[in-house]
């Protein structure tokens, strides 16, 4: 059964969604992200993906207090990303209760630092963020495209022990246009041992079922929740059968 991971993206203390990572295409859905997290837990979710979009833009963690509120009020396994650039940032995330952190930009710009975090905290607590645009890894809140190609980028860190990868097809993200299943299948064909988390474009239960049929281990989805495209109660009931 595919692992279902709802997402909370935060700007100015609110739950938002961007379209294709564009901060100028922002929709605010809810205040009080900690209350939204409690609602997810009440529905039966075990995992939560939290993104500090202020942090991603500012290049340092901004919303650690909201992360702390979520991890204090719920028992969800929370992975947290956005703005983790320094030892201080990653320590701040773990101190605020994150079980895992998602790191993308630093894995591109400072591989030695990321390798050090893998060694210090363990690969199980690291999720490699692989945000893809036109086949290249994108960094710094998707503001810049690197020269790194997806598969060689993954190989370097898989060889270092990374097991968890969050892959977002940026052109799909926030569009409700369906996930990039072919891209995720390509990754799984080359690295079948990965716990790959697909992200971007999920618009319906059928999209989730298609990812499951393709053998993708996990999926993060957000906009489809906030737009009412997926009946979460019914989805979780099916998941529990």
N, C-alpha and C positions, 0 to 999 in steps of 0.2 A: 504494500500500500504506500503510495506517495506521501511524503511528509508535508503537511500543510502549515505554512508559516505566514501569518498576517503581518503587515508592515505598518509602522507608524513613522512618518517623515515629519520632522519638526522644523518650523521657522517661527521665530518670535513667540515660542511657547504654544503654538497651535499645530494641529494635525493638518498637513497640507499634502497636495500631490502636484508635481510638476509634469509638464509634457515634454518628453525627450530631453529631460534634464535642464530645461530652460527656466531660469528663475523669473523671467518676465511672463511666463505662462503658468502662473501659480493659482491653484484653487484652494481656498481654505474650507475645510469640512467640519472640523470640530475644535472646540477649546478643550483644555484639560486632558492631555494625552494619557495621564495616569488612569482617568476614568474609562477611557476607551480600552486601555489594557485590561482593566478589571472586567469589562464586558466580554472581551475575547476569552479570558480565562473562564468566565461563567459559562460560555458556550462549549467549553471542553478543549480549547487549544492548549498546547503545552509549550509551544515555542512562540517567540516574538522577535521580529526584526525591527530595530529602531535605528533611524538615520538622523543624525544631527546635520541638517542641511546648512544651518548657520555656521556650524563648525567646518564643514567641507569648503565653504566659501571663504571663511576666515583663516583656514589652515591651522586651526587649533580647536580643541573641544570647547563648545559654548554651553550646551544644554545638559551638562552632567547632573544638575539638580533635578531635572525632569526624569532622567534615567534613574536617579536615586529614588524618586517618588514611585516610579513604576516597579522597581525591584523590591521596594519596601511593602507595597500594597498587594503584590501578587507573588505567586510561586512560579511564575513563568520562567523558562530558560530563555534569557534575553541575550541576543547578540546585538552588538552596538557598533556603528561605524559613522564616519564623518569627522574629519579634522584630527585624526590620530596621526600625528607627525613626529612626536618626541617621546622619550621615556616618561616624561611627566604626564603627557596625554594618556598613554596606555595605562599607567598606574592610576590615573584619575578615573578612567573607565571601569577598571576592575574594582577600585575602592567604592564606586557608586553602585556596584552590584552586578555588572555585566558578567555573564558566564563565559561569553566568547566575544572577541572583537573581529570586526571586518576591516581589513587593511588592504588598500589598493595602491594609492599614489606612492607611498613610501616603498612598496615592493618594486616599483619602477625606478624611483629617483634615488633611493638609498638602500640597495639590496643588503648591504652588510648589516644595517640597523635591523631590518626585518628578520634576517637570519639570526641575529642576536636575540630577538624577541621569541622566535621559535624555540631556540635553545633554552631561554630563561623560563618561559611560561608553558612550553609544551605545544606541540603541533595541534593537539586536540582543542586548544583554546583559541586557535587562530583560524579565521576564514579568509582565504585569499580572495580579494575583490578583483574580478576580471570584467571590467566594464568596456564593452566593445563598440566601436564606431568605425565603419568601413574597414573592418578586419584588424584595426589597431586598438591597443589598450588606451583608454582615455583616463586622464588624471585631474586632480584638483577640482573636484565637484563637476567633472565633465567639461571643464572650461578649456582644457588642452588635450590634444591627441599626441601620444608618444610615438616612437618608432617601433615599439614592441608588437610583434605579431602574437596572436592569441596562443596557439599551440606550443611554440617554443617557450613563451613566457610561463605557461603552466608547467612545462617539463622541468624547468630549472627548480621550481619550488616543490614539485612532487618528489623529485630526487632528494630534496632536503627534509622530506617527511610530511609535507602538507597533505591533508586528506580532504579538507573541506574547501570547496570553491563556490563562490557566488558569482554567477555569470549573468550579466545584464546586457541585452542587446538594446543600446540606447535609442536606436530609431524606433523601437517598439514601445519603449517605456512611457507609461501614462497615456497611451493612445487607444487602449481597448481594441487593438487591431489583431489580437492573437499573438501567441508566443512564437519565438524563432526556433521552432522544434528542430529544424534541420541543423542549425548551429549546435544545439545541445546534443543531438545524436552524433554529430561529428566528434565532439569532445568525448562522449562516452565510448565511441568506437575505438578511439586512440587510448583513452585512459579509463578502462572499465572499472578500475578500483576506486575511482573518485566518488566522494559524496558530493555530487554536483547539485547545486541549488539554482534552479532556473528563475529568472526574473525579467519582467517586462512584457507587457501586452496582454496579460490574462484578462479575458472579458467575461468568462462564463464557466459554469461547471464542465461544459464540454471541453474547453481548453485544458482544464486540469486533468480530465480523463484522457485526453490525447497525449499529454505529457507522461502520464502514468503508463499508457500503452507503449510509449516510446522508450520506457525503461529509465526515465529520469527519476532520481531518488527523492528530490524535494522541490518545492516551488514556493516562492515568495510572491504575494499578491496584495495589492492595496486599493487601487482606484476602483476596481470592480466591486469591492466591499462598500466603499463610501458612496458609490453611485447606485447601489442597490441592485447590481447586476447578478449577484450571487446570493442565494438564500443560505446564510451561514448555518442556521439551525438544521436545515435539511441536509446540508453537506456534511455536517459533523455527525448527524444520525447515521448517514450512510457509511461514514468513515469508521464508526464504532461497531458495525455489523460484522 
